[in-house]
Amino acid sequence: MTLPALSASGFRGHLRQPEQTLGLQLKPGAGAIDWTALDNWLRDKLMLSLQPYPPGAPCAPAHTPAHAVCKLLWRILQVAAALQRAARIPVFEPGRILAWQADQTRPGVWLCEVGVAHVDYVPAQSMRLAYDAAAVLVLGVAGEPASFAAVEPLYQQLETKVLQPLRAVMPVGKSVLPLLACAHECGIPWRHLGLGIFQLGWGAHRLCIQHSKVATDSALGVAVSQDKWVAAEWLRRAGLPTPKHQLVASEAYALAAQVSLGWPLVVKPADRDRGEGVTVDIVDEAALLAAFRQARSLSSQVLVERQVSGVCHRLLVVRGEVLYTVKRWPVVA
């Protein structure tokens, strides 16, 4: 069980991320802990690569109850950080152990303080979900490993009670975490500015990003890229090749478009991302009508397009420099 955060966040020099102090109450079981079995469970069931205890970090003398508490705390911090990353909360450091003491009023209970990474605009009660779940999980596996033999119910509980609430407080795209992780490893400071917007660096060299967009992106370019019909028209007027397609508003118009376009066809919403509502390899009227209905359920604008074979390339360009290119092969059923 966690206690309220004890202090405000900020860069303190111990972590490369802003840091805050958190109180934890732990009650380890009375029996001896099989550390190898615990670590194997965390590795095999949570795919967690445990980091060794940091050299020079505070730790109680070996073969004492407090030493076991420190070892449990270190695992709890790593599990909590992994849970936050699974929810796309950018926590790249487990944190550090600050203090521990036995509770004089409750036998077997330990009061601990840890310094953990803080991400702006993530409420404290949301962040504590990860540490509560990590403490229950590590103490449970350490004390009663047989109770955690079936992992599917555990995964479902973590998804419902921890990961989904965390994702709700910071809705970010899949590309954000790798970008921030790269900045972290390169020593580039960053902070969350709210609404899934992150600032990399300080001063004149700072750069703000949101999902896969950067502050230097053209607002008009972003708007046009969200409309496949308009974007294709712009490309066509620039002399670039584009597939033949028609914007249709009814099933009858979809069937009429097929007559002029031929087979095979692709049907897609004109203003959705990430392949939502896209149907490919359409070669008969029944499939065409089903695809139209699916796309129409997501958008009032539906494109019927002559299918063109090829390979998709995605380029990331920042400040006029191509940072990377991804070749995306067609999906093979």
Steps between C-alpha positions, in 0.01 A plus 500: 500500500633847415475824687461849347801648325710681756650777292466694178675386186805642327846420367718409799802343339435145618284398205513629145123560519316735735471325834254483787502324835246228567412319822440125499370266769619141463418188698715213373410145592670334792655218297826496309483638145622296205660788314592292196143378460366854545736644241427219255127566537545872433714422197282225353152634580556875471792492251689723744877529473595567861777750556757422769485692824680832436854508640526744787123521548379486861432145616466331838761245614470155347303227675274746680124557453576853378729361229213289364281812503755689291519215249119489475483877461745491210286244319181695572651813347596313184159337461324835555717668237427217255125528561513873427692442177244235401239776533725733293592712802866592436673373814847380403663468844383282789593765754699474821449382857529781754408362842331214683400431859288250687161629611511499880121475529435221248720190515634389163419829323777711349477870413713585199580805290606483137587757236317425176463662161227762467320581175319833496121494471475139612292523822660357812211261556544361148873459543446320832293234323821364351684492833207346688468228236876440492518468880208256514644298213859473626401431861242247385736306274774511766268374775264264317636415155243222449219759505646661186537187290208602273606826339212574259268628780790710625558652155131583473499669842809704418349607168168604653612649831839649414582533131166630373471774767861605435445520124194716562704772675762519223367403157817483291583318178727201459785711363536723806657252742785393264577866419514598867702190586753598234516855638547359850787277391663791313482723809244737349271632777126495434176584677133441441313824427153346514266357234767250396735784393865459600785748493847369415794715608503855632528851365547580133562134413186362658259299288139414582342178377152349515452143377706498177460876441754769585444869562666588169244304298280711274150540643361492146698190419366323808142596412529387138671173590194406706283503187599230249281649226649850520856371555477284186371796299792714613747226405332452162518874424869490587553238232544205736332164431198414716248214486171564322217536748158650552336655805162331549209560736281192446511135407359581156784746434752241624370250245510765228861585593595136453376504142743778408789385722488124450635233737669456746397787725587656832232670713596735781374795705642819354586658834622226734851394604689177579318291241166528680212371289720409202408190295729372224485233230131560422403300189118467512193712571411331829845575644482854360171574675621349829818709483299814426279442804803450724670818378173695513457407867823692574467798264251681281767512227586168333754443225471220246845459349660283235749279683864559411769253606821632649699566813430780748787714627465723806756775553557699819630847413594745776629849419569400141700190591381144433547316829382159389307317229278196553404263220160346566426185301140409413328270746485142376198304618 
